[in-house]
Amino acid sequence: MTKINLIIEAGEYNGLMKLDVSITKDGTVLYNPEIKNGINNIEIEVKIPCVLFFKIYGKNPNRDTLIDPATHKVVKDKYLKITDVYIDNKPLDKNKVQQMFVLESENNGKIHTSYWGFNGIVSFELLQEDSLELHLANML
């Protein structure tokens, strides 16, 4: 088994987003972590190769983002953001992490991002046979 640690920053506005983790897109929930405002460490053990799916939900786009009417900038938002990923206690490159996740949002199509500000399904491919290969593949 391979240990995956996801360091997730959660932004709160009118509550927090929710997260379900599964190994198959329509499958059984593997893990349903309790997300708190701020930094969260989500630990999952999986057999690789696999694809993890994260169901992100609980955001109402009409009331869960506060925009300054003068500047049109986001002041507060309900979101989840992956800040770090560790595979068997070894960190992945932060620049690579931003590109590793694919969010298929309910209203905005597919987005390669580690910032999840929309409801949808996120896929995270772990296609190598072991954690060393996974690290080496993500160094390039």
N, C-alpha and C positions, 0 to 999 in steps of 0.2 A: 504494500500500500504506500501511496505517496501522500505526504502531508502538504496541503495548500493553505497558506495564510493570506487572507485578503485584508488589507488595512483600508477601511472604508470611512470616509468622512461623510457625516449626515448633516444636511442643513434642514433646519426646522422653520416652517412657516405654516400655521394652521395645522400643526401636527407633523408627523414624520412619514416618509414613504415606507412601504413594506417590501420585503424581499423573501422569495422562496427559491431554494436551490434544488435542481434536479439533474439527473444524468441524461435523461431523454426528454426531448422537447415537450411531449405530452404525457410524460411519465409521472411516477410517484415522487412526491416531494421528499428529497433526501434530508433537507435541513431547512428550518424556518427560524433564523436567528432573530432575537429581539434587538432591534436597532434603537440606539439611543442618540440623542443630539451630541455632535462632536465626533470623536474618533472611536471606531469599532474595530476589533480584531476578530475576524470570522475564520475559524479553523475547520477545514474539511479534509477527510481522508478518502482518497479515491484510488482505484486501480487504473493506471494509465496504460495504453492510450485511451482517451475518452474526450467527450465534449460536455462541459458543464453548461447548464442553462439557468439563468437567473430571471425569474419573473419579478418585474418591478411594477408596483402598483400603489394606489392610494393618493395620486395627485390629481387634483381638479385644476386644469389649466386656466380656468376663469377666476379662481380665487386663491391659488397657492403660490403665486408669484407677485411680489409687490414691485411695481415700476414707478420710478420718480417721473411725474408728469412733465416736469420742466426739462430734464435731461434725457428721458426715455431709457435710463439705465436701470438694471435690476438692483433693487435695494435689499430685498429678502427673497429667498426662494426655498422651496421644498425640493431636495435633491439628494442623490447619493453619488459619491466620487471615490473611485479607487485611487489611492495615493501610493500604495506599494503592494507588491505581490512577492511572497516568499514560497519557494518550492523546497521542501525538506530543509527549512531554516536558512536557505540561501536566497538573497534578494535577486530579483530580475531587474534589468536596466529600466529606470523610470521612463525614459523616452520610448522604449519598446512597449511598456505597459499601456501607455496611452493609445496604442494602435492595436492591441491584442483583443480588445473587446468589440463586438459588433452588436449595437442596439438596434433592434427592429421595433421601432416605436409604433404605437397605435395610429398616429396621425402624420408622422414625419418621415416615413420610410426607414431605410438602413443608414446607420451612422456609425463610423469607426470612432469610438470615444470611450474614455474612462469616466466621463461626467454623464450621469444619468438623471436628466431633468424631465424625462417623459415616462409615462407608463409604457410598458412593452416587455419584450423578451430579449435578453442579452445572451450571446453565445461566447464561450471561452474554450478554444480548441487546445487540447493537450494531446498532441498526436504522436509524440515520441514514446519509445518503449520504456525509458527510465528517466529519472530526474536529471542525470548528467547530460544525456542527449538533449533534453528539453532546455537546459541552461545553455549548452553549446549552440543550439539552433537559434536561440534568442540573443546571441552575442553579435550576430552578423547584421 
